[in-house]
Amino acid sequence: MGTREDILVLGLTAGVMGSLVGGLMLAIGLGMVAQGVHLGWVLVIPAAPIAGVIGKWLAGRLVRRLQAEGRI
């Protein structure tokens, strides 16, 4: 079983990384759309799902690490 520390670090890391990646994609995409470059929608639309995928990837990495240590 993972400890509170593992879960806390996972939440903080996933939140920060997801916010950075999703926020940058959103900001750059909306900046492009505001200037009339419709290709910016390619960055705006998948910003939130990609931010969530980062959290899922980090959680999977934590599970593999805990399994290797024998705590799960």
N, C-alpha and C positions, 0 to 999 in steps of 0.2 A: 504494500500500500504506500502510495506517495505521501510525503509529509506535507504539512501546511506550507512549509517553506517552498517546496517544489511547485505547489499549486499557485502560490502567491507570485513567485518569479515567472511562472508560465503566463499568468494573467497580465502582469506588468509588461513583460517582453512582447507578448502578442498585441497588447493594446498600443504600445509605443511603435512597434514596427508596422502594424497595420495602419495606424494613423499617419505615419510618415509616408508610406508608399501610396496609400489611398488619397491622402491629402495632396501630395505632389501631383499625382495623376489628375486629380480633380482641378487643381489650380492651373496647371499647364493647359489642360483640355479646355477649361472655360475661358482662359485667356485667348486661346486660338479661336474659339467660337465667337467671342466678343469682337475679334478683329476680322471676322468674316471667313475664316478658314474652317470649313465644315468637317475637315478631317479630325478636328479636335474632339468630335463626338466619339471617335474611336477610343480616346483616353477617358472621357467622362463616364460613359455608360458602364464599363467594367471596373471602375475604381473601387466600389464597395465590395463586389465579390472577390476581387483579387486581395483586398485587405483581409477578408475572412479566410481565404485559402492560406495566407501566411500563418494565421493562428492555428489552423488545422495542421499545417506542416510542423510547426513548433511543438504542438501537442503530441504528434506521432513520434517526433524525435525524443521527447521526454519519456514516452512509454517504452521505446526501444532501449533507452538508457537504463530505466528502472528494471526492465526485464534482464538486461545484461548484468546488473548488480544483484539480481535475485530478490528484489523487494516486491515483485508482483508475482 
